[in-house]
Each structure stands twice: as structure tokens, then as C-alpha cells.
Amino acid sequence: MIQHSYFLLGIYTILWCFFHSVLISKSITEFCKINFGTFFKFYRILYNILSTFTFLFLIWYTRSIKEQLLFNWESGYEFVRALLITIALLLLFAGAKSYDMLSFSGIRQVKQNTTQLTLSKKGKILTNGILGIIRHPWYTATFLIIWSRNIYISTLITNFILSFYLLIGCYLEEKKLILEFGAEYQDYQKNVSKFTPWKWFKNK
């Protein structure tokens, strides 16, 4: 039954979000760092591989559900959809230029035999490029991408769960950054908006 498929989809999406967050949490990474020794340098790259393949399975399962279309972007909204996707791609590219992508992918840890898991090479607040305009360009890009899909009940289920996960994840991430950088990060929050360039335009 299709209701059963929706239930499984919701459970799988929640589990993906849960493990995607837990496996990169400080308590788990510290535990693995202590117990895996030098092999911990492979943690980030294995985490990325696992996240990617399990998310691809989530996409496949969503597409396998046969259901009625609720909203079609191709019914006169092609330009809006193209604009959203273009903005998302630009944000992904701009974020990739600002972040340390070698650390993000896990390659730097393997090559340099380090245990660093942050996106910054020097362990400091990144405010260069797009990060001087919005604090979380990849979060914004993800919102735009998931909501620019044609809407079925299945996509509504995954979109709402993923959107909630992004909001909670962003909140928890910023709490960790405040603990790490204190007033410096709080000043950054005051000057740069979270998801949109509102403060950047306001200060122009």
C-alpha cells in the first residue's frame, strides 16, 4: 500500500538525518579518535561516502513511489524554478570557494595524517567571500534545491523533514561555534544574516 511506502519513507528520512548528525557529533568523533588511533584520519572521507550512498538510496526510494503529482513547476513556473536552481548552484560554488574543500572531503586528513574535521584550514571563523554575505550558503542552497522539485506527497514528506533537520542542524552548529569562538562569532551573527543577504543589502 502507498501509505506504507510513505511511512517507510518518513522513517528512513528521519533515520538518515539522525545518523548524519550523530556520526559527526563531537562525542562520537572524540570516541572514534581515541579508539581508532591513526585510522581516524579516514573518518571524514568514510562519513562522506556513507552519507552520499545512503542519500542516493533515499532519492531512489522516493522516486520509486508511484503517486499523483500535486504541483508541477513546468506548468508555467519554469523561469522561477530555473532561477531558484541557478541561485542554489551559485551558492554551492561560492561556498566551495570559501570553505576548505580538501578538509570537507576528507582528503586533507588522509594526506596530512591529521584529525581535523572543520571546514577551516586554520580553525578560525571563515568570513571570506560568500560567508561575508550569508553565514550558511550551503543550507540556503539545499532549501532551494529540495523545494524546486516537482511536488508529490513523497517529496512533501522528505522536504519537510529535511527542512526541519536543516533548521535544527544550523541551530546546533551555531551553538557549537559560539562555544568555540565566543563573542567573535556572536559579532559575526550580528553583522551577517543566516540564510539570506538581508543584512548585507541593509548595510550597503
Secondary structure, DSSP 8 states (H G I E B T S, - for coil): -HHHHHHHHHHHHHHHHHHHHHTTSHHHHHHHHHHHGGGGGGHHHHHHHHHHHHHHHHHHHHHHS----SB-TTTT-HHHHHHHHHHHHHHHHHHHHHS-HHHHHTHHHHHHT----SS-SSSS---SGGGGTBS-HHHHHHHHHHHTS-B-HHHHHHHHHHHHHHHHHHHHHHHHHHHHHTHHHHHHHHHSBSSSSHHHHHT-
